[in-house]
């Protein structure tokens, strides 16, 4: 009785990949063909988390192989984590290898797994989706390795679950097998994480082809096909939501389809519950994806799952000094940890359903940790959700004081105000937020009335409120007024610094732009260069782009087309690198490049005055704060709008909207 298998406290979860025929990308069959045609003894390494479709792909490789190919398959269980046992199992599988045609003929019908049981039925498989036709037997591709190879002697060796091999001697046995494989042998090896073998050697000789979870991911059309097989028809909006939640992860797609099929009577509620990782999804993720992780990695995941995404700096704040090593180990294990670069900063995140399971686990096991984690996450600039989640919202005023100006200037004003309105936050009536509403409309180019006289604020002090009011008033005048309107304003040559970097940037940008449009391009240019320095200090690509575009405009109005072109091209390159293509400032820079291309190289845009020779500083940025002794006197760009060509006037008008 001691060796009897324990009875689970719930039905065994059906294998989510085993329903119907595989629905892979059309690129995978072609990659298989290229792999076997590229070199002798090719190796196809398939790595991905549980339920990503590795085993299904390996099974399909037998259908890819040409008729007559001998197919041998071995599942590498923990019992084979021994060189002697592994060698014996490999010999046995080689002896039992079956020609492809016979193997396909004797194969049983693909199993269907009913929702209520864990045992396969012999019901006929659902009719294949039209996209599956490519998985039927196809004519053999042309042999690009030469005609000397005997095609009928080919062997396909499928080694499944290689991540169970951890003994160095067993790994050495596997490496020796791969190294000495016969030229006509194709090895397909699947694992949840890459085994420590000399892959670089086989990659260097062209033998290695890597298939990752991203390659096995289902697109929206194939996600819909899985739901069709379960008899669940999705609307376009529902398909978009389901595909966003599952990310095309095959196991999660099948489980989600089964969940909706089981809960047909309250489908809308079931769709909403999917966002919170319902029981079947949670069980799969907890057992198959998170179950084998070391405690310190589980602790790292629990610490970093609350933010929608996180930087390494925030991870160290949440999880301690071991954050970098934890991320490195998770990536080495091919854990589904996503990374993307936003404005030059690497940000990490988890797939939505995996994150929902992690958050639920923290809420169940460490309820006292939630408020602390929310407060710790509040230190990030995009963590308003966590600020509003803390009871009493004690961090809200400090968060707005520190981050609100930067968020608005960075184009995130709608998100900021939307979340505050959803939470019915009292600060929406504060004059500081009212001024930021106006600034947000100006940033997005929307019409807005001029700001009124500021009242006392409960968020910022009088000095900061006055500085913000000055910047917003000047920006509004430059965007909606005329040169006479600008001349009527009392604008200091340089704004008084406040010590708040985003606000100081906004002051320098607005004052500098106003001086440029009033005709004082020297004073205005220095202010815009100071704004550029502050944007660099904040490492804010969008703010840097805005300052560069206005500096290009200043050079154009000053008649220096060479510098204007260089600055505008630099702005275009920055927009490309920071994924800001199509933004307002990017389009302005593109327009300036085009105008400079048609403008004369000498003679400039102000009368017939020749341009100075090219300087050592091609962007003409120089020192943003030149010494008073060497500062040049102001050089007005003109005394009336008539001195500007029509094309330049249009750029001036557009750049200030």
Buried (B, 14 or more C-beta within 10 A) or exposed (E): EEEEEEEEEEEEBBBBBBBBBBBBBEEBBEBBBEBBEBBBBBBBBBBBBBBBBBBBBBBBBBBBBBEBBBBBBBBBEEEBBBBEBBBEBBEEBBEEBBBBBEBBEEEEEBBBBEEEEEEBEEEEBBEBBEBBEEBEEEEEBEEEBEEEEEEEEBBBBBBBBBBBBEBEEBBEBBBEBBBEBEBBBBBBBBBBBBBEBEBEEBBEEEBBBBBBBEBBBBEBEBBBBBBBBBEBEBEEEBBEBBBEBBBBBBBBBBBBBBBBBBBEEEEEEBBEBBEEBBEBBBBBBBEBBBEEBEEBBBBBBBBBBBBBBBBBEBBBBBBEEBBEEBBEBBEEBBBBBEEEEEBEEEBBBBBBBBBBBBBBBBEEEEEEBBBEBBBBBBBBBBBBBBBBBBEEBEBBBEBBBBBBBBBBBBBBBEBBBEBBEEBEBEBEEBBBBBBBBBBBBBBBEEEBEEBEEBEEBEBBEEEBBBBBBBBBBBBBBBBBBEBEEBEEBEBEEBBEBBEBBBBBBBBBBBBBBBBBBBBBBBBBBBBBBBBBBBBEEBEBBBBBBBBBBBBBBBBBBBBBBBBBBBBBBBBBEBBEBBEBEEBBBBBBBBBBBBBBEEBEEEBBBBEEEEBEEEEEEBBBBEEBEEEEEEEEEBEEBBEEEEBBBEBBBEBBEBBBB
